[in-house]
């Protein structure tokens, strides 16, 4: 039986084989661009009804 680590590695944090934070740190995106990537990659994954809201958050960080 496998257990999911919902605090440190929740399923919506993964982008294929990588966690979004790994890509943000590898590319040294900084806070704002890191959040843009985070919201785009995770859009609708935690709550499918918030897909558009997640993309709006990404746009907000991009324009900030």
C-alpha positions in Angstrom: 0.0 0.0 0.0 1.4 3.4 -1.0 0.6 6.6 0.9 0.6 10.0 -0.6 2.5 12.8 1.1 -0.2 15.5 0.8 1.9 18.1 2.7 5.3 17.9 0.9 4.4 16.2 -2.4 0.7 16.5 -3.2 -0.3 15.1 -6.6 -1.1 18.6 -8.1 2.5 19.7 -7.5 3.9 17.3 -10.2 4.5 18.2 -13.8 5.0 14.9 -15.5 8.2 13.5 -13.9 9.1 16.8 -12.1 7.7 18.9 -9.3 7.1 22.5 -10.4 9.4 23.8 -7.7 12.3 21.8 -9.2 11.8 23.6 -12.6 11.5 27.0 -10.9 14.7 26.5 -9.0 16.6 25.0 -11.9 15.7 27.9 -14.1 16.1 30.4 -11.3 12.8 32.1 -12.2 12.4 34.2 -9.1 9.2 34.8 -7.2 6.9 36.3 -9.8 7.8 34.1 -12.8 7.9 31.1 -10.5 4.3 31.8 -9.5 3.3 32.2 -13.1 4.7 28.8 -13.9 3.3 27.3 -10.8 -0.3 28.5 -11.5 -0.1 27.5 -15.2 1.2 24.0 -14.5 -1.2 23.4 -11.6 -4.3 25.0 -13.2 -7.3 23.0 -12.3 -5.3 20.1 -10.9 -6.3 20.7 -7.2 -9.9 21.8 -8.1 -11.0 21.5 -11.7 -13.7 24.2 -11.1 -10.9 26.7 -10.5 -9.0 26.2 -13.8 -9.8 29.8 -15.0 -9.1 31.3 -11.6 -5.7 29.6 -11.5 -4.9 31.1 -15.0 -6.1 34.5 -13.8 -3.7 34.2 -10.9 -0.9 33.4 -13.3 -1.7 36.4 -15.4 -1.8 38.6 -12.3 1.8 37.5 -11.3 3.0 38.0 -14.9 1.7 41.6 -15.1 2.9 42.5 -11.5 
